[in-house]
């Protein structure tokens, strides 16, 4: 049985932290949408349609490394 490997990341994804896997589509919710539609559902244990809301220990990292790219790589 052949070992499966993940496909190479799209060049746009490497350059844009808001890239969600479809060219031309970006994840840039308003603060209200983020809280009401994503974070509230995550806290309530509802299944999320995607894994866009990352979890991690932000207090363990220095603020200078908490860019979206760094968060996506380390969590």
Secondary structure as UniProt FT lines:
FT   HELIX           11..15
FT   TURN            17..18
FT   TURN            23..24
FT   HELIX           31..33
FT   HELIX           34..39
FT   HELIX           40..43
FT   TURN            44..45
FT   HELIX           58..60
FT   HELIX           63..65
FT   HELIX           68..74
//
